[in-house]
Amino acid sequence: MGQWRLVEVQLANWGTFDGAIYRVPVARRGHLITGPSGSGKSSLLDAIAAVLTPDKWLRLNQAAQGPGSRDSQRTLLTYIRGAWSRTVDETEDRIVSAYLRPRATWSGIVLRFDDGAGQVFSLCRLFFLRSTATAAADINDLCMLERSAVDLRDLEPFASSGLETRKAQQNWPDAVVTSNHGHGRFYARLRSTFGIANETALQLLHKTQSAKSLDSLDQLFRDYMLERPATFDLAQTAVDQFGELRDAHDRVVQLRQQRDHLLKLRIHTERYNAARAAAAEARLLIDAVEPYQRRRSLDLATAELDELNERLVVLRIETEKAEQAYLDADTAWDAANKQALQLGGDQANHLRDRIRAAEQNVEDVRNRWKRFATDLENAGIESAPEDATTFAELMCAIEEMLGDGATVAGPSHEQLERLSKARREHRRLERAVTSLRSTGSTVPDHLLSIRTMLAEELSVPSTALPFAAELIEVDPFYSAWTGAIERVLRPLALTLLVRSEHLRQVRRWVDAHRIPGRLVFEEVAAESPPPRPARSDNSLVNRVRVSPGPFAAWLSGQLSERYDFACVDSPDLLDSHVRAVTINGQVKASRTRYEKDDRQAIDDRGHWVLGDREAKLEALVRQLTAAASELADAAGVVERIAEAQGEAQKRRGILETLRGRHWHDLDNQSATQAVRTLQEQLSDLTRDDSDLIAAIQAEERARAARKAAGDDRVQTQVSLSSSESTAEELAGLIGRIKADLASGTVPALNETTTAALNERFRSVRRNVTRDVIGEIGQQVTRRLGQERDDALRDERKAGEELVSLATQFNGRWPAAAMSAELTPGVDDRDNYLELLDTIIAHGLPEHEANFLRLLRERSRDMIGELVSDILSAPREIEERVRPVNTSLRRSPFDEGRFLNLRIKTRRSDTVTRFIGDLRAISEGSWTDDDLESAERRFATLAEIMRKLGSSEHSDRVWRQHCLDTRQHVTFLAEEVDDSGRVEATYDSGAAMSGGQQQKLVIFCLAAALRYQLADADDDYPLYGTIVLDEAFDKADTRYTRMALDIFVEFGFQMVLATPQKLLQTIEPYVGAATSIENPTRRKSEVSEIRWDQPGSEPS
């Protein structure tokens, strides 16, 4: 294979290359592009770069941008639009670009390469912009690599009205086609074709286009030759690993705090346990459950083992018979096989083995085909292909289905909102029904929960703290007025009534706790004034009843004083009363204030808190039924839509899987034919040998008999092994239990305790087996625990401090509480103490030891590797530069002189201090391992890690300076003679003229290009095109010629652009030239220039 070189560039709608397809032939020897400034030379070179360079590195018109200049105003967008001028927008007071193609437009670039040996391939890139597109993100693009000559005119139909990637792929089926900036596969194939190993070589090639901006060796090697050093990853690893060390230290501190807290809790737990004498009987039975369960398990396991031992006797006999039968069958097969081999059956055996393998392959193919057909059926495709043609058609159809991109929408926001609302309503009604059934109170559940907590705090029954609603009911004679009376009395009905002796405790408790809702309570004094007579006969006071009791007098007085509302039949009658209510719920609260609140229907019994409890329960149940129906309907809608969406996604997933299948894996006909062919070969082999046929048939019968005997042997062995394993488990269990009984680990139980537990276990399940005895034991324990809790209710005050400390623990260390499943209550006190014991005995010592171990390891190992990499970086960079020096020795830098690059270490004081700190850590300057010195050592290391992991600007600058080992060296260029003697040294281009500096960098750039593009043993790289834009603007004729000689020596094809400078110097290095003019500034014109004769001026 020859060298790939550019032979043609085709352009359409690119910058000022407007309104036509431009074809620019490129001479294989080298090509010159010339013309005045602004004609379009750089635009042509940028078109080449737009194809060869990944977008992440693409910088357009860089040759015109001096060092330190702002970003170029040229972008892919401006080239596609055809920006040709800058004008002032008077309306917005800013400078804007004038475009040749402001509406929807397309652009195209084709680069054609050949290798000089007859092979051709084309690199293409197409763009499309809608008329409204204004940003780079709006660009649609397509890249194509085709191993044939592609004409841009043939690509135009696929881009002029919008990119048609699929049709382009169909038109060039063997091409690599990528789209919408996802071009990794395109550039991977490009590099593979050109023999470019590293992606960074494409960046260096692109940078070469603006080589004049490379002004120092340091810039060249730091930014484009050397990869980002591993020290950054090592530092990040160190920071990550230090995070583990920091976490270990934090864990030690946390465990110490937990230990001190739990020590306080243990003191109060001991006080609490001393007060539990009243629960002794329940605790005795709880403690007896485990030994009882163990003894009962022993009896059950013993009976089960006795039955299994009888079965084992039979199984062993059957196994011996099966083993002997298999040995006899194996002997018979061995004899038959030997007989067949003696008669020449070795080749027949080989064919039979192949037949069996082929038959297995047929079975595998059939199974794959069946699975394939099933997948097709699941994807909605009824028939599976029977031949390669229909299979190919099916694959095309699948590709079209997958390329369609249509998706099934999921449930809408409104449907999901309806479902959420239905769930909330259903849960609310469920809680209301459950609360009413369990408590018998019509008061909302959240208020009842508050009252329960208050009652427990006061050690009084809930009835001692009633809500007014529980003491008031509407007279049945006036039941039609219940809804209206509810609206008037609701503030009083939901008021908690507190007697004077409880008021102080209630106020303290309410003030100290967060109330889940709104709570109103009133003091009920022991002495209450008698109620006043109602103002009218139709007063609300006369239509309700108050339950007798200690609150009746106070409640009657409040009704007569605050709720003496007249019940009027018409709103017109409201004028006759200061306070009144209509049957429809309109309330007159004073002479001027009226109110009607219809947020809840007036006849909604589920919302009432007065009146008949059974009627409210019935209403709530009806509402719950309706809510359940609504929930089921809403859930059904969402589930059906979600199911449809899931089926569509499932179908697409199946199709994604099927697209990768191959016909040869499903071709049953070919697999079957292979079996027939082998069978015919076997038949041909044995047709004339009756003895061999008989021997083979006898061997096959013996083989089948041996297989059957083997299967029977395996089955009996499995049964025996399973039974023996079960017997061993039972024996082990029995042995462990007996050992525990003998050692006293399992305490003895008296007859009374045993009888009580017999009854309790039987009440859970009459038929107790070994498999369920643990579950039954748990249920019995839970029941006994409930009995114990009931007995301990009177001792709760003794556990107040315990609960408070447990609550503080869970709030302060929720993860530890969740991990140990701790609940802040007296019932879980032993688990808190168990956690304390674990912390003291194991947790804290182990974590302290782990902290010390990590401190030793991290302070040496992780830092040691980092400092080693930093110190060895200059040597590794020298290794990287050595092949570049080898390339530089191939051509003289000057007469009798060659360039040699040398690395010089140059670290700043900051870097030196950093290295000193790292070495102090890694070389073990800290040797103390006691906790106090370890804490100091940790603090020192933590500060270094903080700066390495910090996001503050100053720390990031420091980190970059210390870790980027490329900045720790500078590059010197030495001029050496043939004997290797150094004649001159250049410090990264310093103290040199512009031409000398550019020549020096160009030389090294050429060597770097050869190193990146070619193997060391190759005469020239597989890819040879180098683009140079205004490359020698500072160099004289002599230096220009020498630089060009370098590129020629290294085997490169140069595509050079220059604004009519150095043409006579460049002429010998190119085979042709292209002149670009743009007299109107709106449209570039291209013409070819031929050399009249070698060395002459271009014509």
Order of alpha helices (4+ residues) and beta strands (2+ residues): beta-beta-beta-alpha-alpha-beta-beta-beta-beta-beta-alpha-alpha-beta-alpha-alpha-alpha-alpha-alpha-alpha-alpha-alpha-alpha-beta-alpha-beta-alpha-beta-beta-alpha-beta-beta-beta-beta-alpha-alpha-alpha-alpha-alpha-alpha-alpha-alpha-alpha-alpha-beta-alpha-alpha-alpha-beta-beta-alpha-beta-alpha-beta-alpha-beta-beta
